[in-house]
Amino acid sequence: MRDYCDIRVLIIDDEPAIRNSMAAFLEDYGFLAHSCESAEEARDLMRKETYHAVSNTHLTLPTI
């Protein structure tokens, strides 16, 4: 299996079970996965870190 350890993915979801399972899945494949529960938290993380991909599992986040 290919190691994607240098690829950072940000997962945004307000449901802990969904974001944790998505992060675990990506980490199993060697991605560096970070997760958060709100748009504000995602914005703060993206100001501090560069992500190669962002996954938002909702069509809209209420605070955006």
ABEGO torsion letter per residue (X at the ends): XBBAAABBBBBBBABAAAAAAAAAAAAAAGBBBBBBABAAAAAAAAAABBBABBBBABABBAAX
